[in-house]
Amino acid sequence: MGAVIKSTAVPVRSGGVVRAWGRAYARTRARGRVDAGMTTAEYAVGTLAACALAAALYKVATSTATITALTDALDRALHAT
């Protein structure tokens, strides 16, 4: 067999049969560019944005002006002649 290339992620043999993704992963890990935590961070930012939007919509929907406008529109629709 060939010489073993040292890596912290995946041992890759230079003369052995190794899948292409294994070699690419080992090279990427060796350069320090694997961002496994990005998915969690993206979910956290998306969740925070959704909560902020929900809070803003709640404030608008429960405001006196919105309730009055919706009530007037509903009264006009029900009592139209």
N, C-alpha and C positions, 0 to 999 in steps of 0.2 A: 504494500500500500504506500501511498505518498506521504509526505510530511504533513503533520498537523499544524494548521494555522491557528495561532492563539487568538481567542476572542472571548469576551465576557458573556456573549449571548449564545451562539450556536457553534459547536465545534465543526469545522469544515475541513475535509481532507482534500488536499490539492489534486490527488490522483484518483480519488474515489468518485462514486456516483452520488451526486448531491442535487437536490432540486434547485431550480433557479431562484426561487423565493428564499431559500435558506441562505444561499450565498449573498443575495442582495440584503437580507435582514442582517447578516453578520457584518457586512460592510457598513451598513447604516448605523448599527450599534457601535461599531468601532469608531465612527465619526461623532457619535454622541447626538444623533439627530432623531431619535425615536421619541415621539411625544404621545405616550400612551395615556396621559392624563387629560388630553385635550377634549375628549368626548365628554368627560364629566364636567369640565369647565364650560363647554358649550351648552350642555343641558342646564347648568346653574344660571348662566346668563339668560337663556331663553325662558326659564321659569321665572326669573326676576322680572323680565320684561313683560311677561304675561300677567303677573301679579300687579305690576304698576298700571298696565292698561285696564285691568279689571277694576282696580281702585278708582281710576279716573272715570270710567264708565258708570260706576256705582254712584259717584258724587254727582255726575250729570243727571242720571236717571232719577235720583231721589231729591233733586233740587226743586224748590217751590215753582220756579218758572216752567220746568219741564212737566211737572205734575199738572199744573194749571193748563198748559197748552194741550196736553193729552186729554184732559177731562173735557175741555171746551170742544175739541175736535170730536170726541166720542158723543157728547151731547148734541152737537150739530148733526152728526150722522144718524143718530137714533131719532131725533125729532124733526127731521127734514120733511117738508110737506110737498 
